[in-house]
Amino acid sequence: MADVVKADDLGFVAQLKNFSEKIGTYSTDLGLTAVQVAAIVADSAYLSFTVLGAIQAKEYGQAWTSRKDRLRNGGAATMGTFPASVDVSTPPPVVLPGLEKRFRALITTIKAHPAYNNDMGQDLGIVAANAGEELTAPTLKVKRDGETVVIGFSKGDNDGVRIYSKRGSEVAFTFLALDTKTPYVDNRPNLVPGTPEKREYYAKLFDDAAEHGDPSDTVSITL
């Protein structure tokens, strides 16, 4: 049976954000107090801050490694700017450890209330997907971070994704990377140093090293 709580960190961030933004609408019907609502809002804010901070810290380390390699081996016209470190100057209020456990307990309380119904659960994002709703293709999102491209992806309950890429003057997609945890950072230098190039990506799901399902939509970005 599928778990109601999202397993991957970014999925859990999105789930808790949706829940915290909508739970106030149902709080009176479900017998929840203002303190309970405020607590889940605080949990959501601190989870988002912490997960995104962890991703940025990983990208920061990768950017410094790329800079070191570029310094030693070349491949770019300039060294570029220094990587931006994680900004922790204005964090949200700190919450206690065990956030997921608290969320699961609240879900149990809500579903036991007489006023709860499935439509409400669907809106709050606390209804597990049916077997027939399993992910058949990943979803990709790309953004630029300095001289790298950050590729976020969804993989559902699958082992990971295989990412394919085409850039600049290339006419065909080729295999780029296999990754099991979002995001993947493409830190390759441009084919022509100092010249902007378009990069395109798509991905497929894999389990036990075997691809399956449909390819994702193709996404693009100029670096």
Backbone hydrogen bonds, N-H to C=O, Kabsch-Sander energy under -0.5 kcal/mol:
donor,donor_aa,acceptor,acceptor_aa,energy
12,F,8,D,-2.4
13,V,9,D,-2.5
14,A,10,L,-2.3
15,Q,11,G,-2.4
16,L,12,F,-2.8
17,K,13,V,-2.2
18,N,14,A,-2.3
19,F,15,Q,-2.4
20,S,16,L,-2.9
21,E,17,K,-1.9
22,K,18,N,-1.2
22,K,19,F,-0.6
23,I,19,F,-2.3
25,T,22,K,-1.4
26,Y,22,K,-0.7
26,Y,23,I,-0.9
27,S,23,I,-1.0
30,L,26,Y,-2.3
31,G,27,S,-0.5
31,G,28,T,-1.1
32,L,27,S,-2.7
37,V,33,T,-2.0
38,A,34,A,-2.6
39,A,35,V,-2.0
40,I,36,Q,-1.8
41,V,37,V,-1.9
42,A,38,A,-2.2
43,D,39,A,-2.4
44,S,40,I,-2.2
45,A,41,V,-2.1
46,Y,42,A,-2.3
47,L,43,D,-2.4
48,S,44,S,-2.4
49,F,45,A,-2.0
50,T,46,Y,-2.3
51,V,47,L,-2.9
52,L,48,S,-2.3
53,G,49,F,-1.6
54,A,50,T,-2.2
55,I,51,V,-2.1
56,Q,52,L,-2.6
57,A,53,G,-2.3
58,K,54,A,-1.9
59,E,55,I,-2.4
60,Y,56,Q,-2.4
61,G,57,A,-2.1
62,Q,58,K,-2.2
63,A,59,E,-2.6
64,W,60,Y,-1.9
65,T,61,G,-2.1
66,S,62,Q,-2.5
67,R,63,A,-2.2
68,K,64,W,-2.5
69,D,65,T,-2.4
70,R,66,S,-2.4
71,L,67,R,-2.4
72,R,68,K,-2.2
73,N,69,D,-3.2
74,G,70,R,-2.0
88,V,86,V,-0.8
102,R,98,G,-1.9
103,F,99,L,-2.2
104,R,100,E,-2.6
105,A,101,K,-2.0
106,L,102,R,-2.1
107,I,103,F,-2.4
108,T,104,R,-2.2
109,T,105,A,-2.1
110,I,106,L,-2.6
111,K,107,I,-2.7
112,A,108,T,-1.1
113,H,109,T,-0.5
113,H,110,I,-1.3
116,Y,113,H,-1.6
121,G,117,N,-2.0
122,Q,118,N,-2.7
123,D,119,D,-2.0
124,L,120,M,-2.1
125,G,121,G,-0.9
126,I,121,G,-2.5
128,A,126,I,-0.5
133,E,130,N,-2.3
134,E,131,A,-1.2
141,K,152,G,-2.3
143,K,150,V,-1.7
145,D,148,T,-2.6
148,T,145,D,-1.4
149,V,186,D,-2.0
150,V,143,K,-3.1
151,I,149,V,-0.6
151,I,184,Y,-3.5
152,G,141,K,-3.0
152,G,150,V,-0.7
154,S,139,T,-1.4
158,N,155,K,-2.1
159,D,206,F,-0.9
160,G,206,F,-1.4
161,V,179,D,-2.6
162,R,204,K,-2.7
163,I,161,V,-0.5
163,I,177,A,-3.3
164,Y,202,Y,-3.3
165,S,174,T,-2.7
166,K,200,E,-2.0
168,G,198,K,-2.3
170,E,167,R,-2.5
174,T,165,S,-2.3
176,L,163,I,-3.2
177,A,163,I,-1.5
179,D,161,V,-2.5
184,Y,151,I,-2.7
186,D,149,V,-3.0
186,D,184,Y,-0.6
187,N,185,V,-0.9
195,T,192,V,-2.2
199,R,221,I,-3.2
200,E,166,K,-3.2
201,Y,219,V,-2.7
202,Y,164,Y,-1.8
204,K,162,R,-1.9
205,L,212,H,-0.7
206,F,160,G,-1.9
207,D,210,A,-2.0
210,A,207,D,-2.3
212,H,205,L,-1.9
214,D,136,T,-2.4
216,S,203,A,-2.7
219,V,201,Y,-2.4
221,I,199,R,-2.1
223,L,197,E,-2.7
223,L,221,I,-0.5
